[in-house]
Amino acid sequence: MPGIAENLSAVRADIAAAERKCGREGMVRLLAVSKTCSPGQVREAFMAGQCEFGENYVQEALDKIAALDDLPLVWHFIGPIQSNKTRSIAEAFAWVHSVDRLKIAERLSAQRDPARDALNVCLQVNVSGEESKSGVAPADLPTLAEAVARLPGLKLRGLMCIPEPTPDEMLLRSRFRLLAGLLADLRRRLPGAPLDTLSMGMSGDMSLAIAEGANIVRVGTAIFGARAAHSATQ
Ligand SMILES: *Cc1c(COP(=O)(O)O)cnc(C)c1O
């Protein structure tokens, strides 16, 4: 079985190939999704040159971040956010991709230490209509984005989506294209905001997402192997 370093090389090669295909060389960052992985596996990925990691479960992430605090890692929170976890997220992470409500954004902003850089935030958009529960509806996005852009502890960087699983590549591409269009629209509405991030694409669909303009892909399985179902409580 290939190890983490080999998997990372293969994923990087796939990203580079997808970038070349659409003339976007060097435009895509790899976020290694390390949920359910051990600190040892994250360390192995770091030794192979990976610095940015994504986590879904707050308590698991806090333990891992503490165990790895000798390394210069950049942590991204990408999971559902409960309001009683915002303080931990605001303290331990550099990025949050999964903000979809103003109340959560306000708490993250208020709880971010003002002496530190603002917390980088992407708004999660529900691009699949009724088939998905998380994410702000496209129609409600402008109002949410305008409010989040005003919060002093946050830096609104862009949008994130998790389309419904489907083997239909045309459908998936249309979901990614929708997110890219929504970001272009927000750039017109909020000309001063640093809206440079489209977080979309995972192990199974990152090439499609890159073709539609992704600049962060979130990849777990293709780097760390298949996960067991998550059973820990948050
Ligand atoms: C788990 C997860 C990923 C990675 O998924 P893989 O299919 O393992 O690459 C990406 N984004 C989010 C939000 C996730 O929860």
The ligand as a MOL file (V3000), in Angstrom:
LIG
                    3D

  0  0  0     0  0            999 V3000
M  V30 BEGIN CTAB
M  V30 COUNTS 15 15 0 0 0
M  V30 BEGIN ATOM
M  V30 1 C -14.1180 14.8920 4.8080 0
M  V30 2 C -14.2320 16.1680 4.0740 0
M  V30 3 C -13.4410 16.4080 2.9350 0
M  V30 4 C -12.4990 15.3950 2.3410 0
M  V30 5 O -13.2080 14.3850 1.7280 0
M  V30 6 P -12.4460 13.1940 0.9400 0
M  V30 7 O -13.4990 12.6340 0.0780 0
M  V30 8 O -11.9450 12.2660 1.9730 0
M  V30 9 O -11.3470 13.8350 0.1610 0
M  V30 10 C -13.5560 17.6520 2.3330 0
M  V30 11 N -14.3870 18.6070 2.8190 0
M  V30 12 C -15.1480 18.4160 3.8970 0
M  V30 13 C -16.0270 19.5040 4.3740 0
M  V30 14 C -15.1040 17.1770 4.5550 0
M  V30 15 O -15.8830 16.9920 5.6200 0
M  V30 END ATOM
M  V30 BEGIN BOND
M  V30 1 1 1 2
M  V30 2 1 2 3
M  V30 3 2 2 14
M  V30 4 1 3 4
M  V30 5 2 3 10
M  V30 6 1 4 5
M  V30 7 1 5 6
M  V30 8 2 6 7
M  V30 9 1 6 8
M  V30 10 1 6 9
M  V30 11 1 10 11
M  V30 12 2 11 12
M  V30 13 1 12 13
M  V30 14 1 12 14
M  V30 15 1 14 15
M  V30 END BOND
M  V30 END CTAB
M  END
